[in-house]
Amino acid sequence: MSLCVKRLIYNDDEGKEVKGVCSNYICDLKEGTDVQITGPVGKALLLPKDPNATVIMLATGTGIAPFRSFLWRFFLEKHDDYKFDGKAWLFMGVPTTSALLYDNEFKKMKEIGGDKFSYDYAISREATDADGNKMYIQNKMKEYGQELWDLMQKDNTYVYMCGLKGMESGIQEALGGFAEKNGVEWSDFVKSMKKDGRYHVEVY
């Protein structure tokens, strides 16, 4: 098992340092220490059963963790009962290049997957879009807006989102205009996809 943990340390309103309980516990463990774990829980981020599906993954920061497991299943592991033959598209949003988790792994998967895997990332503090705005994940997605919108019209396209809460409004910002052009209200479209089990969100 592999964990993706970001140590949380911040100052409260009185200027006192506060350490996140779980992340600091894990980061401070000595090698070889026994720990008790539980799970898995929830069903928000389960892969579709269709091996020919298009899987669009939207991640910020440590929200990359579930998609790393998806991609390992698609491109690095061997399963007798499952062979991915669809299209995987990962959008990753981070503030700096140093925060680009598992980049070398994903590039290796791109070599293995070829046309089956697209990998795009947005580095907000180091890059800008065509209009000079910070390159957030929604700005990167906007570059492929029509293509993403067209893919999402297909019954075998599944969208997964994991990361910071603000992502959802960002995705609406990126693709809402394409929905409007096609006479569709974005919120209604998302509800429809969720009802069909094709739109999955795990944000915090």
NORRAWO-V57328 format. One record per residue. N is the residue number from 1. RES is the residue in one small letter. PHI is phi in whole degrees, 0 to 359 (999 if undefined). NEAR is the number of other ideal C-beta (glycine too) atoms within 10 Angstrom. D_CENTER is the distance of its C-alpha to the mean C-alpha in Angstrom with 2 decimals. Layout:
# NORRAWO-V57328
n={N | N}
res={RES | RES}
phi={PHI | PHI}
near={NEAR | NEAR}
d_center={D_CENTER | D_CENTER}
This chain:
# NORRAWO-V57328
n={1 | 2 | 3 | 4 | 5 | 6 | 7 | 8 | 9 | 10 | 11 | 12 | 13 | 14 | 15 | 16 | 17 | 18 | 19 | 20 | 21 | 22 | 23 | 24 | 25 | 26 | 27 | 28 | 29 | 30 | 31 | 32 | 33 | 34 | 35 | 36 | 37 | 38 | 39 | 40 | 41 | 42 | 43 | 44 | 45 | 46 | 47 | 48 | 49 | 50 | 51 | 52 | 53 | 54 | 55 | 56 | 57 | 58 | 59 | 60 | 61 | 62 | 63 | 64 | 65 | 66 | 67 | 68 | 69 | 70 | 71 | 72 | 73 | 74 | 75 | 76 | 77 | 78 | 79 | 80 | 81 | 82 | 83 | 84 | 85 | 86 | 87 | 88 | 89 | 90 | 91 | 92 | 93 | 94 | 95 | 96 | 97 | 98 | 99 | 100 | 101 | 102 | 103 | 104 | 105 | 106 | 107 | 108 | 109 | 110 | 111 | 112 | 113 | 114 | 115 | 116 | 117 | 118 | 119 | 120 | 121 | 122 | 123 | 124 | 125 | 126 | 127 | 128 | 129 | 130 | 131 | 132 | 133 | 134 | 135 | 136 | 137 | 138 | 139 | 140 | 141 | 142 | 143 | 144 | 145 | 146 | 147 | 148 | 149 | 150 | 151 | 152 | 153 | 154 | 155 | 156 | 157 | 158 | 159 | 160 | 161 | 162 | 163 | 164 | 165 | 166 | 167 | 168 | 169 | 170 | 171 | 172 | 173 | 174 | 175 | 176 | 177 | 178 | 179 | 180 | 181 | 182 | 183 | 184 | 185 | 186 | 187 | 188 | 189 | 190 | 191 | 192 | 193 | 194 | 195 | 196 | 197 | 198 | 199 | 200 | 201 | 202 | 203 | 204}
res={m | s | l | c | v | k | r | l | i | y | n | d | d | e | g | k | e | v | k | g | v | c | s | n | y | i | c | d | l | k | e | g | t | d | v | q | i | t | g | p | v | g | k | a | l | l | l | p | k | d | p | n | a | t | v | i | m | l | a | t | g | t | g | i | a | p | f | r | s | f | l | w | r | f | f | l | e | k | h | d | d | y | k | f | d | g | k | a | w | l | f | m | g | v | p | t | t | s | a | l | l | y | d | n | e | f | k | k | m | k | e | i | g | g | d | k | f | s | y | d | y | a | i | s | r | e | a | t | d | a | d | g | n | k | m | y | i | q | n | k | m | k | e | y | g | q | e | l | w | d | l | m | q | k | d | n | t | y | v | y | m | c | g | l | k | g | m | e | s | g | i | q | e | a | l | g | g | f | a | e | k | n | g | v | e | w | s | d | f | v | k | s | m | k | k | d | g | r | y | h | v | e | v | y}
phi={999 | 235 | 248 | 245 | 236 | 250 | 291 | 259 | 222 | 211 | 258 | 281 | 300 | 264 | 83 | 275 | 290 | 238 | 251 | 301 | 296 | 288 | 296 | 288 | 301 | 292 | 294 | 268 | 296 | 275 | 303 | 92 | 291 | 282 | 229 | 259 | 234 | 219 | 124 | 284 | 234 | 81 | 229 | 291 | 239 | 260 | 291 | 293 | 286 | 287 | 288 | 260 | 290 | 265 | 242 | 259 | 244 | 240 | 227 | 235 | 52 | 289 | 296 | 289 | 308 | 295 | 283 | 297 | 292 | 304 | 291 | 299 | 297 | 292 | 240 | 246 | 264 | 248 | 233 | 295 | 257 | 207 | 225 | 289 | 225 | 255 | 229 | 248 | 226 | 252 | 247 | 239 | 244 | 218 | 283 | 223 | 302 | 295 | 269 | 281 | 291 | 61 | 303 | 297 | 298 | 293 | 293 | 295 | 297 | 297 | 297 | 287 | 280 | 59 | 292 | 281 | 225 | 246 | 227 | 234 | 228 | 239 | 247 | 296 | 269 | 236 | 223 | 231 | 273 | 299 | 266 | 86 | 278 | 303 | 274 | 272 | 302 | 293 | 291 | 294 | 295 | 301 | 298 | 245 | 309 | 294 | 297 | 295 | 300 | 297 | 298 | 290 | 280 | 274 | 295 | 253 | 256 | 237 | 248 | 233 | 228 | 212 | 149 | 291 | 305 | 297 | 302 | 301 | 292 | 295 | 292 | 298 | 299 | 287 | 246 | 302 | 296 | 289 | 296 | 300 | 301 | 263 | 70 | 238 | 277 | 305 | 298 | 293 | 296 | 296 | 303 | 296 | 295 | 296 | 300 | 276 | 73 | 244 | 220 | 235 | 231 | 222 | 238 | 212}
near={4 | 8 | 8 | 13 | 14 | 11 | 11 | 13 | 11 | 9 | 9 | 8 | 5 | 6 | 6 | 8 | 8 | 12 | 13 | 15 | 9 | 9 | 15 | 15 | 12 | 13 | 14 | 10 | 11 | 5 | 4 | 5 | 7 | 5 | 7 | 4 | 6 | 5 | 5 | 7 | 6 | 8 | 8 | 13 | 18 | 14 | 18 | 17 | 7 | 14 | 14 | 11 | 20 | 19 | 23 | 22 | 24 | 26 | 25 | 25 | 18 | 17 | 24 | 24 | 19 | 19 | 24 | 19 | 15 | 18 | 26 | 14 | 15 | 23 | 20 | 12 | 11 | 7 | 10 | 5 | 5 | 12 | 10 | 22 | 10 | 16 | 18 | 23 | 21 | 23 | 24 | 26 | 28 | 22 | 16 | 10 | 12 | 9 | 17 | 16 | 18 | 18 | 14 | 8 | 14 | 21 | 10 | 13 | 21 | 18 | 9 | 12 | 19 | 8 | 7 | 17 | 20 | 15 | 17 | 14 | 19 | 22 | 20 | 19 | 11 | 13 | 14 | 12 | 15 | 9 | 7 | 6 | 12 | 14 | 19 | 22 | 27 | 24 | 21 | 21 | 23 | 21 | 15 | 17 | 16 | 12 | 13 | 20 | 19 | 13 | 16 | 20 | 10 | 11 | 9 | 14 | 21 | 23 | 22 | 24 | 24 | 23 | 25 | 16 | 10 | 13 | 21 | 15 | 11 | 21 | 21 | 15 | 15 | 23 | 23 | 20 | 14 | 19 | 18 | 11 | 11 | 11 | 6 | 15 | 11 | 16 | 11 | 10 | 19 | 21 | 12 | 12 | 16 | 13 | 9 | 10 | 11 | 21 | 19 | 20 | 18 | 14 | 14 | 9}
d_center={19.16 | 16.90 | 15.53 | 13.23 | 15.30 | 15.87 | 19.52 | 20.20 | 23.56 | 24.77 | 28.14 | 29.14 | 31.38 | 34.39 | 32.97 | 32.76 | 30.06 | 27.77 | 25.73 | 22.85 | 24.43 | 21.83 | 20.12 | 23.60 | 25.08 | 22.68 | 22.95 | 26.74 | 27.33 | 29.81 | 29.11 | 30.47 | 30.31 | 29.96 | 27.36 | 26.99 | 23.69 | 22.95 | 20.47 | 18.44 | 18.42 | 16.98 | 15.82 | 12.75 | 10.44 | 13.12 | 13.13 | 15.64 | 19.02 | 19.60 | 19.13 | 19.56 | 16.65 | 14.23 | 10.62 | 8.22 | 4.45 | 3.14 | 2.44 | 6.16 | 8.59 | 8.88 | 5.76 | 5.12 | 8.02 | 7.64 | 6.02 | 8.85 | 11.14 | 10.39 | 11.17 | 14.10 | 15.42 | 15.26 | 16.81 | 18.37 | 19.85 | 22.85 | 23.26 | 26.54 | 25.18 | 21.94 | 21.49 | 18.47 | 20.01 | 17.52 | 14.99 | 11.43 | 9.61 | 6.64 | 6.32 | 6.13 | 8.29 | 11.02 | 14.69 | 16.52 | 16.63 | 17.52 | 14.22 | 12.39 | 11.74 | 12.72 | 13.47 | 16.64 | 15.17 | 12.79 | 15.90 | 17.96 | 15.83 | 16.24 | 19.94 | 20.05 | 18.06 | 19.63 | 19.17 | 16.95 | 13.98 | 12.86 | 11.00 | 10.91 | 10.40 | 11.91 | 14.21 | 15.66 | 18.85 | 19.83 | 19.24 | 20.23 | 19.90 | 23.03 | 24.31 | 24.11 | 21.34 | 18.86 | 15.91 | 13.02 | 9.80 | 11.95 | 14.78 | 13.17 | 12.17 | 15.76 | 17.15 | 16.13 | 16.69 | 19.46 | 17.98 | 14.80 | 17.24 | 19.51 | 17.01 | 16.09 | 19.85 | 20.00 | 20.33 | 18.28 | 15.02 | 12.24 | 9.26 | 6.49 | 4.99 | 4.86 | 6.84 | 10.10 | 12.19 | 13.01 | 9.82 | 11.56 | 14.65 | 13.05 | 11.67 | 15.20 | 16.68 | 15.08 | 16.03 | 18.70 | 21.35 | 20.94 | 21.37 | 24.42 | 25.88 | 25.88 | 27.54 | 24.68 | 23.55 | 19.75 | 19.87 | 22.08 | 19.87 | 16.85 | 19.40 | 20.61 | 17.30 | 16.77 | 20.36 | 19.83 | 16.97 | 14.58 | 12.27 | 10.48 | 9.46 | 9.37 | 9.94 | 12.69}
